[in-house]
Amino acid sequence: MRFIEYGTIKKKAINRFALIYPDFYKAGNSNLGLHYVYNIVNQKENFSIERFFMDFERSIENQDMMKNYKALLFSLNYEYGVINLLRILKRNNISILREKRDNHLVITGGPLNINPFVLNDVFDIAFIGDAEKSLIEFLEVYSGLDNPKKQIDEFGKIKGLYIPEIHKENKIKRRIENLEYHPLYEPIQWGDFEESFNKTFLLEITRGCRSRCSFCLTGNALGPYRERSIEELLSIVKEAEKRTKFEKIALIGSDMPSYLGDVIFELTNLGYQISLPSLKLRDINENTITLLGQDTITLAPESSESIRFQVGKCYKDEEFFEKINLIKKHSKSVKLYYIFGLPGEEYKDLDEIIKFIKQSRKIIRTKSSFNPFIPKPHTPLEDQIFDYPLLKEKMKYLSSNLKDVRIEDLKGAFIQYVISLGGRDVGLYLIDAVENEKNISYSSLSKAMEKGEIEIPSSKKEWKRIEV
Ligand code: SF4
């Protein structure tokens, strides 16, 4: 297989860091947060950073081994990343427990640090919240130290950093930045390695969300809504063109601005194909759909109409159908995202969902996918329980009434639930399992819960120490 990337930074520096995405290249290289860190560290004098993925055990840039880097920066976006992080350290003969590690600084960042306490005994430093400025401040301090691992206190004054050895009890405020900086070097694959967004430049148009759906981390905990102007977006693209090569642009953001149509118009005028990973119902109009020219448009009805209103996503079924009829004129299919098991959901709600999908299929080719509801910390639904037997019943009901739908594996979702609402006890359990090559599965974790070895949700709710 040919590996051809444009936008790769190959730099020699005294301070060499590893940037590790604990998943495969396909997922990781399509993560914008990773590109932020890659650009910020590489643009600092005397520093370089090289990428690792689970299918690339040596660095992409220099094919070097992970243990040869001074600091290991992990990007944590999904719960499975926690288990993968532990396995990666073990595989590279790097001590998992912080107290046993002499040489390497292990640093984590990303949205999963909304609850960093599962890995409390592992990392030296966790970046909490937006890191574009705290990372620069960290590098400043780092460059003045002889032995950063032993002089960890020196980082204690940087806002947005959680350092377990220093911050024993106090609260840590999530750092929030305005949208100013944007990475320009995005390594983009032109060879045979797939990415989630192929040959695509990721352009962050907004951050945060103006809605507050009660199940959603973004709306409740990841900071207020911020947006970039059209002028800024165009200038980022023009600068990026000088540094990397792409033929599409994906607009990244959970909530789109009122001028979305103009942005798409300007960017298509530059000759790019534009994609939007997901669109809110109100953003769908004749103009946007025509300009996008996407074969498939993704919508997220989430649940039945009444549950949808209860969780704060206030769209009626008929509004969805108006848009599906519009989409039909310009695109070939719709993808519908659902969450099942939300509080208050009854079988009549599942019947409504089934009816909705069947009705949509009469209008346009419809793919549907279901994820079980996994409570997230810092959301109004954080105290909800992942009721495995009930969810299993509901899953069976859905699959017996609907053909060709994708339903996420419940056992895997249970593992995510444990990590999402866990505390240090979960981390120590996982460390022991990885160290001793024990299985981490639905049954091992539920047995550990029964025996009282781990407590889910953690009654201490240590994540409340993170101020959002
Ligand atoms: S589910 Fe979507 S609309 Fe609702 S808060 Fe989250 S990002 Fe916003």
Residues whose N, C-alpha, C, O or C-beta is under 5 A from the ligand:
A	BS01	SF4	C209 S211 R212 C213 C216 T218 G219 S254
